[in-house]
Amino acid sequence: MTESASAQPRESLPLDSTAQLLTRITAQLGAQLSHVSLNGTRRPMPHRTGGSAPGSAATTRAPALVAVAHGSRDPQALRTVMKLLDRVRELRPGLDVRLGHIELNEPLLPATLSGLGSANTVLVPLLLGRGHHVKRDIPEAAAAARALRATIAAPLGPHPLLVEALYGRLVEAGWPAEEGDGRGSAVILAAAGSRDPDSAADTRRTARMLSERLGGVPVVPAYASATAPTVPVAVRALAARGRHRVAVASYFTAPGRFATAVAAAAPGTAAAPLGAHPAMARLLLHRYDQALTGALPAHEVAKNDHLLASA
């Protein structure tokens, strides 16, 4: 190398400093990780609209999540659901999370959907199984919002995350976390009740899953309305089988008239409703992601064409 060549200043790098390089790498990693779900699967990439620059809001905005609650005159119900949705927002920062009620509370679902205009939206029922609200009321509300591009997710149950929430509430109420002698013990899974046979089938399946989680302790479904048995009848049937230590698991998303009634009928331990349990927030996002990817196990696809069901 000649002296004149060595004297020439070296060409500067495109980045001014190592700090800028690290900043750019961190931003790129963050953008990639934002598309990964809590269970490790990759969420679908949003579709780009013509002419949008990469990284703009139009290319990265995910469909809104509308949680559809039943509604209750109990003021604790709304507070509980709002706390649950706050947990969802913490798990998925930047996601547009909204609430709509089928009845009794504002905002009602039609008003929430109207406020979304023509946005892409996923409706996630805060309901624990198939029934009239899931099969009729929610699809009809979505169809009435003609400008909206809506997908309806499966109800929350049955699902292992729902069982974890039930188990957690039982432990909080005094159920022994460690396995012991369960020969005289049993659990009643107290649900609202429905005349729809699919709803009862979903509750029975959750009862079987909870029994497995409890190490084989019997779990018997009971209902507050519409179908049998009631909690008192289930208690007497279990006592006749020698099961005198009976706890009630509250199969309700939030406090309300039915949840209060079944807790009052409990002979002993009565768990709180599922509420804002961390597993519930994860389950909401799981149903949202499933709806976006179109995950539809054949044995659980609902007859209603608007409904997405999954395991």
C-alpha positions in Angstrom: 0.0 0.0 0.0 1.4 3.4 -1.0 1.8 6.3 1.5 -0.9 8.3 -0.5 -3.4 5.5 -0.3 -2.9 5.0 3.5 -3.3 8.7 4.1 -6.8 8.7 2.6 -9.6 8.7 5.2 -11.6 5.4 5.4 -15.1 5.4 4.1 -17.6 5.8 7.1 -20.0 3.0 8.0 -23.7 3.4 7.2 -24.4 3.5 10.9 -23.0 6.2 13.0 -22.3 4.1 16.1 -22.5 0.6 17.6 -25.5 1.9 19.7 -27.5 2.6 16.5 -26.7 -0.9 15.2 -27.9 -2.5 18.4 -31.1 -0.3 18.4 -31.9 -1.5 14.8 -31.3 -5.2 15.7 -33.5 -4.8 18.8 -36.3 -3.2 16.8 -36.2 -6.0 14.2 -36.3 -8.7 16.8 -39.2 -7.0 18.6 -41.2 -6.8 15.3 -40.7 -10.6 14.7 -41.6 -11.6 18.3 -44.8 -9.6 18.1 -46.1 -12.2 15.7 -45.5 -15.1 18.2 -48.4 -16.3 20.4 -48.0 -17.2 24.1 -48.1 -20.9 23.2 -45.2 -20.5 20.8 -47.1 -20.6 17.5 -46.8 -17.8 15.0 -49.8 -15.5 14.5 -50.9 -14.8 11.0 -49.2 -11.8 9.3 -51.6 -8.9 8.6 -52.4 -8.3 5.0 -50.9 -5.2 3.4 -53.1 -2.8 1.6 -51.9 -1.3 -1.7 -49.4 1.5 -1.4 -48.7 1.1 2.3 -45.2 1.5 3.4 -43.6 -1.4 5.3 -44.0 -0.9 9.1 -46.9 1.5 8.7 -50.1 1.2 10.8 -51.9 -0.2 7.8 -49.5 -3.1 7.5 -49.2 -4.1 11.1 -52.6 -3.5 12.8 -54.2 -6.7 13.9 -58.0 -7.2 13.9 -59.8 -5.9 16.9 -60.8 -8.4 19.6 -64.4 -7.9 20.8 -65.1 -9.9 24.0 -68.8 -10.7 24.1 -70.1 -11.0 27.7 -73.6 -12.1 28.7 -74.2 -9.2 31.0 -75.5 -9.1 34.6 -77.3 -6.8 37.0 -74.6 -7.6 39.6 -72.2 -4.6 39.5 -69.3 -6.9 40.2 -69.8 -8.6 36.9 -68.8 -5.6 34.8 -65.8 -4.9 37.0 -64.6 -8.5 36.8 -64.8 -8.5 33.0 -63.0 -5.2 32.7 -60.2 -6.6 34.9 -60.0 -9.7 32.7 -59.7 -7.5 29.5 -57.0 -5.5 31.2 -55.0 -8.7 31.6 -55.6 -9.5 27.9 -54.2 -6.0 27.0 -51.1 -6.6 29.2 -50.4 -9.9 27.4 -50.9 -8.4 23.9 -49.9 -4.7 24.0 -51.3 -2.7 21.1 -54.2 -5.0 20.4 -57.5 -3.2 20.2 -59.6 -5.0 22.8 -63.3 -4.0 23.3 -66.3 -5.3 25.2 -69.9 -5.9 24.1 -72.8 -7.4 26.1 -75.6 -9.5 24.9 -78.0 -7.9 27.5 -78.3 -6.1 30.8 -75.1 -4.1 30.6 -73.6 -1.4 28.4 -72.0 -1.3 26.0 -74.3 -3.7 24.2 -72.8 -5.7 21.4 -74.5 -3.9 18.5 -73.2 -0.5 19.8 -69.7 -1.9 20.1 -69.8 -3.4 16.6 -71.2 -0.2 15.1 -68.2 1.8 16.6 -65.8 -0.4 14.7 -67.1 0.6 11.3 -65.6 -1.7 8.6 -62.7 -2.9 10.6 -61.5 -6.5 10.7 -62.8 -7.9 14.0 -62.8 -11.2 15.9 -65.7 -11.7 18.3 -64.6 -13.9 21.3 -67.6 -15.2 23.4 -67.0 -15.0 27.1 -69.2 -18.0 27.4 -68.2 -21.5 28.5 -69.9 -23.7 25.9 -72.2 -23.8 23.0 -75.8 -22.7 23.4 -78.3 -20.2 22.1 -76.2 -17.1 22.6 -73.2 -18.6 20.8 -75.2 -20.2 18.0 -77.8 -17.4 17.4 -77.4 -14.1 19.2 -73.8 -13.4 18.5 -73.9 -14.4 14.8 -77.1 -12.4 14.3 -75.4 -9.3 15.8 -72.4 -9.8 13.6 -74.6 -10.2 10.5 -76.5 -7.0 11.4 -73.2 -5.0 11.4 -73.1 -5.2 7.6 -70.0 -3.0 7.1 -68.0 -5.1 9.6 -65.6 -7.8 8.5 -66.2 -10.2 11.5 -65.0 -13.6 12.5 -66.6 -15.4 15.5 -64.3 -17.5 17.7 -65.2 -20.5 19.7 -66.6 -20.2 23.2 -64.1 -20.5 26.0 -64.9 -24.1 26.9 -64.1 -26.8 26.9 -60.3 -26.2 27.1 -57.4 -27.2 29.4 -56.7 -23.6 30.2 -60.3 -23.3 31.5 -59.7 -26.4 33.6 -56.6 -24.7 35.1 -58.6 -21.7 36.0 -61.2 -23.9 37.7 -58.5 -25.8 39.6 -56.9 -22.5 40.7 -60.2 -21.1 42.0 -60.8 -24.4 44.0 -57.3 -24.2 45.5 -57.9 -20.6 46.5 -61.1 -21.6 48.2 -59.4 -24.3 50.3 -59.2 -27.4 48.1 -55.9 -29.2 49.0 -53.3 -28.5 46.3 -51.5 -31.8 47.1 -53.2 -35.1 46.3 -54.5 -36.9 49.3 -57.2 -39.4 50.2 -60.0 -38.4 47.9 -62.3 -41.4 48.6 -64.8 -39.3 50.5 -64.4 -36.2 48.3 -66.2 -34.9 45.2 -66.6 -31.7 43.3 -69.8 -30.2 41.7 -69.2 -28.2 38.6 -72.0 -25.7 38.9 -73.0 -24.1 35.6 -75.8 -21.8 34.4 -77.6 -24.5 32.4 -79.1 -24.6 28.9 -81.7 -26.5 27.0 -79.2 -26.9 24.2 -77.8 -30.5 24.3 -74.4 -29.2 23.0 -74.1 -26.9 26.0 -74.6 -29.8 28.4 -72.2 -32.0 26.4 -69.5 -29.2 26.8 -70.1 -29.0 30.5 -69.8 -32.8 30.9 -66.5 -32.7 29.0 -65.1 -30.0 31.2 -66.2 -32.0 34.3 -64.2 -35.0 33.0 -61.2 -32.9 32.3 -61.4 -31.3 35.8 -61.7 -34.8 37.4 -58.5 -35.8 35.7 -56.8 -32.6 36.9 -57.9 -33.5 40.4 -56.4 -36.9 40.3 -59.6 -38.8 39.7 -61.8 -37.1 42.2 -65.4 -37.3 40.9 -66.7 -34.1 39.3 -70.5 -33.9 38.7 -72.2 -31.2 36.6 -75.1 -29.4 38.2 -77.1 -26.4 37.0 -78.8 -23.2 38.2 -81.5 -23.3 35.6 -83.0 -25.0 32.5 -81.8 -28.5 33.2 -81.1 -31.0 36.0 -79.6 -31.8 38.4 -79.5 -28.8 40.7 -76.7 -28.3 43.2 -78.7 -29.6 46.2 -79.8 -32.7 44.2 -76.2 -33.4 43.2 -75.1 -33.0 46.8 -77.6 -35.6 48.0 -76.7 -38.0 45.2 -73.0 -37.8 46.1 -73.8 -38.3 49.8 -75.6 -41.5 48.9 -72.4 -42.7 47.3 -70.4 -41.9 50.4 -69.0 -38.6 49.1 -69.6 -36.2 52.1 -66.7 -33.7 51.4 -68.1 -31.8 48.5 -66.8 -28.6 47.0 -68.5 -26.5 44.4 -66.5 -25.2 41.4 -68.1 -22.1 39.9 -68.4 -22.5 36.2 -69.2 -18.9 35.5 -67.1 -16.2 33.9 -68.1 -13.5 36.3 -70.3 -12.9 39.4 -74.0 -12.8 38.9 -77.4 -14.1 40.1 -76.8 -17.8 39.1 -73.2 -17.8 40.5 -74.5 -16.4 43.8 -77.3 -19.0 44.0 -75.1 -22.0 43.4 -72.5 -20.8 45.9 -75.3 -20.4 48.5 -76.3 -24.0 47.9 -72.8 -25.4 48.5 -72.5 -27.6 51.5 -68.9 -26.6 52.1 -66.2 -25.1 50.0 -67.4 -22.9 47.2 -65.0 -21.5 44.7 -65.2 -18.0 43.2 -66.2 -17.5 39.5 -63.4 -17.8 37.0 -63.1 -14.0 36.5 -59.8 -12.5 35.7 -57.7 -15.6 36.4 -54.5 -15.5 34.4 -55.4 -18.6 32.5 -58.6 -17.0 31.3 -56.7 -14.1 29.7 -54.5 -16.6 27.9 -57.5 -18.5 26.8 -59.2 -15.4 25.3 -56.1 -14.7 23.2 -55.8 -18.4 22.2 -59.4 -18.4 20.9 -58.7 -15.1 19.1 -55.6 -16.5 17.4 -57.4 -19.7 16.5 -60.1 -17.7 14.8 -57.5 -15.9 12.7 -55.8 -19.1 11.6 -59.0 -21.0 11.0 -58.1 -23.9 13.3 -61.3 -26.0 13.0 -61.1 -29.6 14.4 -63.8 -31.5 12.5 -65.4 -33.0 15.6 -66.1 -29.6 17.1 -67.1 -27.5 14.1 -70.5 -26.0 15.0 -73.4 -26.4 12.6 -73.8 -22.6 12.4 -71.7 -21.5 9.5 -70.7 -18.3 11.3 -69.2 -20.1 14.3 -65.6 -21.2 14.6 -65.2 -24.0 17.1 -62.0 -25.6 18.3 -60.6 -27.9 20.9 
